[in-house]
Every structure is written in C-alpha cells, then in structure tokens.
Amino acid sequence: MDITTLGWVAALSSFTLSIAMVVWGRNGM
C-alpha cells in the first residue's frame, strides 16, 4: 500500500465519519 492510497483511505474514512455525525445529529441522538 503506497502513501497515496493511505491518504485516500484516511480522507474517505474521516468524511464518512463526519457524514455519520450529521445524520445522527438530525435523528436526535
């Protein structure tokens, strides 16, 4: 696994986490 792939994985996981936080917040958690 090279550094570019690792960067994409890190960015995608943090993006997914922020979306999940917004969704949970709107659902009243």
Backbone as a ProteinNet text record, in pm:
[ID]
protein_1_A
[PRIMARY]
MDITTLGWVAALSSFTLSIAMVVWGRNGM
[TERTIARY]
86.3	0	89.1	72.7	155.8	89.3	160.9	116.8	-8.5	-24.4	-143	-269.1	-259.7	-373.4	-408.3	-306	-327.4	-395	-353.6	-415.7	-562.7	-593.9	-733.2	-818.3	-765.9	-838.3	-865.5	-764.7	-781.4	-884.9	-878.9	-973.4	-1115.8	-1130.2	-1262.1	-1323	-1243.2	-1295.5	-1335.6	-1257.5	-1294	-1418.3	-1432	-1550.6	-1675.1	-1663.1	-1773.8	-1814.6	-1716	-1744.2	-1818.1	-1778.5	-1846.6	-1990.5	-2013.1	-2149.4	-2233.7	-2176.5	-2248	-2286.2	-2196.3	-2225	-2342.1	-2345.6	-2455.2	-2587.6	-2586.2	-2707.5	-2759.1	-2668.1	-2710.4	-2764	-2701.9	-2746.9	-2888.3	-2918	-3051.2	-3154.8	-3110.7	-3202.5	-3225.5	-3163.5	-3191.7	-3106.6	-2992.8	-2907.3	-2813.8
-120.3	0	124.2	208.9	329.4	447.1	558.1	671.9	738.4	735.4	795.9	719	586.1	502.6	525.7	533	555.2	690.2	791.3	923.4	922	850.2	839.1	768.2	660	584.9	672.5	747.9	835.4	944.8	1006.4	1111.8	1057.9	941.9	882	842	784.9	743.9	865.1	973.4	1092.5	1159.7	1157.3	1211.5	1131.6	998.8	911.2	934.8	951.5	975.7	1108	1212.8	1342	1334.9	1261.4	1241.5	1166.5	1062.4	984.9	1073	1161.2	1252.2	1345.1	1397.3	1484.6	1408.9	1287.7	1206.4	1174.1	1131.4	1100.5	1225	1339.6	1464.4	1500.8	1481.6	1511.5	1410.7	1290.1	1190.4	1207	1308.8	1343.4	1272.1	1213.5	1147.7	1247.1
0	0	0	-98.8	-103.2	-31.2	-25.2	56.2	-1	-132.6	-194.1	-156.6	-160.8	-122.2	23.9	107.9	250.5	275.1	200.7	212.1	172.7	63	19.7	124.1	180.9	283.8	406.1	449.1	564.7	538.2	420.6	385	375.7	313	295.9	429.9	519.5	649.3	734	729.9	806.4	748.5	615.7	550.1	588.7	586.1	624	769.1	856.1	997.2	1016.6	945.4	958.6	907.4	797.9	747.8	850.7	910.9	1012.7	1131.7	1173.5	1284.7	1252	1129.6	1087.1	1085.7	1031.2	1024.3	1164	1253.7	1390.3	1461	1437.9	1499.1	1454.2	1326.3	1274.1	1321.7	1357.8	1410.7	1560.9	1621.7	1760	1863.1	1821.7	1919.6	1987.1
[MASK]
+++++++++++++++++++++++++++++

